Amino acid sequence: PAASAPAPEAAPRRRRGLLIGGGIAAAVLLAGGGVAVGAAIGDELGDDDDRPSVSDGPRQDDDRGGDRGDRPGDDRDDDGSRPQGGGPVTGIGTDSADELVAIADAARGAADGDVTSIDAKRDGTWEVQLTTATGGESEVRVDADGTATVISTEDEDDDDTGSALSLDEATIRALVDAALSEADGMITDLDVDDDSSSPYDASVLTSDNRSIDIDFGADFAVVGTDSDG
């Protein structure tokens, strides 16, 4: 047991030898170039495979279920909650000439002038414009029950004159027939204007929710169409 006592003295001498040797090796590496030192340090630091890196870390998108299309609420187009084309048109416009004639008659009972425009509104009412011979204009709202209310008036100016054409009963019936022969749907608008080549206009909302504007000549022949779909 007494012979083993000097052993603790050997360890410090060995560590000092290692430190001296390490210092010499570092000096040699520095003399050989900074690249070697950088590579050695990089190898020493980069060999620890146990530490997570940015590229190796878990992707949060994957943990939440892949791409954003997998989240609830992104499949709204597939669940039928959004209105799709191809269904019947309801609540806007009419395909009845009799109804349009009645709307025009109700408006004429509330304001002076001839009917020059009939326009369907989304709330089920109709807005009718009447123009007097001297250019005065009135806007009349006609409810579904036929009640007519004047909503605005505009006095004529000295330079204004009334339209030479109007939406009387015969014209309304002719326009409805011509418009529905051109496009199947609901009449949402009838107009007259001073365009000599196409004095009549009609708009038709089709069953696939397209609005088709149709221009007619004085003889109710189609002279042009335009669609928003």
ZIUR-V901079 format. One record per helix or strand of 3 or more residues. SS is the DSSP state (2 for helix, 1 for strand). FROM is the first residue (numbers start at 1). TO is the last residue. If there is no record, write none. Layout:
ss=[SS,SS]
from=[FROM,FROM]
to=[TO,TO]
This chain:
ss=[2,2,2,2,2,2,1,1,1,1,2,1,1,1,1]
from=[2,7,34,60,68,97,114,126,137,148,169,185,200,211,222]
to=[4,32,46,63,70,108,120,131,142,154,182,192,206,216,227]
